[in-house]
Amino acid sequence: MSDGAPEKFASDTQLIRAGRDARYTQGVVNPPVYHASTCTFETLAEFDERLKHPDDGLYYGRRGTPTIWALEDALTGMHADAAGTKLFPSGVAALAGAFLAVCRAGDHVLIADTAYEPTRVLANGVLKRMGVECEFYDPLIGGDISGLIRDDTRAIFMESPGSLTFEVQDVPAIVAAAKKRDVTTIVDNTWATPLLFPSLQHGVDIEVQSLTKFIVGHSDAMMGSVTANKALWPRVKATALRLGQCAGPDDVFLALRGVRTLSMRLHRHGETALKTAAAVQMHSAVADVLCPGLPGNPHHDLWQRDFLGYSSLFSIVLNGGERHHLAAMVDDLRLFSMGFSFGGFESLILPVSPETVRSATQWSAPGPVLRIHCGLEDADDLIADLMAGLDRFQKAAA
Ligand SMILES: *Cc1c(COP(=O)(O)O)cnc(C)c1O
């Protein structure tokens, strides 16, 4: 907003100011939505000048517009020390962009066994076909990951807490081991966002987010981002451009709108999730609640050490019963819809099977597993809905 010395504000204040540079807003509060492919040049001299500096202003739609730069700046600004951010049309596209920015044929890559399933599919499908060897590792390995690092190891991929089962990784210990061997670290930070886990401050080189989740926050757009530190930014930027990755202006506008309320929403999501997790833990149909925010969870201490708050998501393991018994519960829930994704204002529930997406570790449960996203409804209403559903499950499974 000013070209003077960088001002330092609390993160909530920064989220309100982010991306609202006067060059982008032209004097209104929100950056206008630029629908653009062609950008035109007045003179040959101007054209020649732009050819020399394609990133210094409007050039061609794919390379960005003020709408896009505003969101990229906002995401970069969520880290104290990020060099830049590129947008992608989905979180999975952003994951692919991050790997392709870093890996070449013959590389070895270490991937947390609890990574989001499409990350595993991307690794075992595309990366493998390109000659990149992907090895999955126990997410709880911590500093012992140094034993898995080889001379040809290019990158270590983390996701914390892990998908579906929410194991918290010792990211600082893994980063320290990686730095000793000059290995690039990538984290999928979708669960926490930089607000709850400032990943680059923890030494991570590249952060991937599915903006579809908390940044957009309203279940109405898909987008992903890759944010990098100074060393990796040129590779990330060049790769995104060469792959032709970009996001549509109306979706970017929605994501930017989401940024303004992100902190408030996350705070409320977290409060409700912890209250709900603690309540359902008391139900006799529940064998376990996979929620590192609850005291007594095996990952609670690490979560408390590194995270600045809880997010919306946890899982419950049911005490016996079969998958088909879930129908009695989920078919009649009034506030939890069944569907993929999370991060929107509305609560979601999803039957999941973690044992089918693990290869380096074993996972088993005494009954079906449900992943729960607590939306912005009243917590007591959500708890009552789940408790009644658990009663129905118990009766069906008896
Ligand atoms: C949803 C999700 C993604 C993929 O994002 P899309 O925008 O749906 O492609 C990646 N990582 C995690 C952890 C996710 O939850």
The ligand as an SDF file (V2000), in Angstrom:
LIG
                    3D

 15 15  0  0  0  0  0  0  0  0999 V2000
   -8.3540  -31.2310   -1.0530 C   0  0  0  0  0  0  0  0  0  0  0  0
   -6.9230  -31.4060   -0.8240 C   0  0  0  0  0  0  0  0  0  0  0  0
   -6.0250  -31.3220   -1.8750 C   0  0  0  0  0  0  0  0  0  0  0  0
   -6.4590  -31.1470   -3.3120 C   0  0  0  0  0  0  0  0  0  0  0  0
   -7.1110  -29.9710   -3.5310 O   0  0  0  0  0  0  0  0  0  0  0  0
   -8.1580  -29.7650   -4.7420 P   0  0  0  0  0  0  0  0  0  0  0  0
   -8.3250  -28.3020   -4.7370 O   0  0  0  0  0  0  0  0  0  0  0  0
   -9.3840  -30.5320   -4.3420 O   0  0  0  0  0  0  0  0  0  0  0  0
   -7.5300  -30.3070   -5.9750 O   0  0  0  0  0  0  0  0  0  0  0  0
   -4.6850  -31.4620   -1.5950 C   0  0  0  0  0  0  0  0  0  0  0  0
   -4.2480  -31.6950   -0.3540 N   0  0  0  0  0  0  0  0  0  0  0  0
   -5.0950  -31.7960    0.6860 C   0  0  0  0  0  0  0  0  0  0  0  0
   -4.5500  -32.0560    2.0310 C   0  0  0  0  0  0  0  0  0  0  0  0
   -6.4530  -31.6510    0.4810 C   0  0  0  0  0  0  0  0  0  0  0  0
   -7.2790  -31.7800    1.5120 O   0  0  0  0  0  0  0  0  0  0  0  0
  1  2  1  0
  2  3  1  0
  2 14  2  0
  3  4  1  0
  3 10  2  0
  4  5  1  0
  5  6  1  0
  6  7  2  0
  6  8  1  0
  6  9  1  0
 10 11  1  0
 11 12  2  0
 12 13  1  0
 12 14  1  0
 14 15  1  0
M  END
$$$$
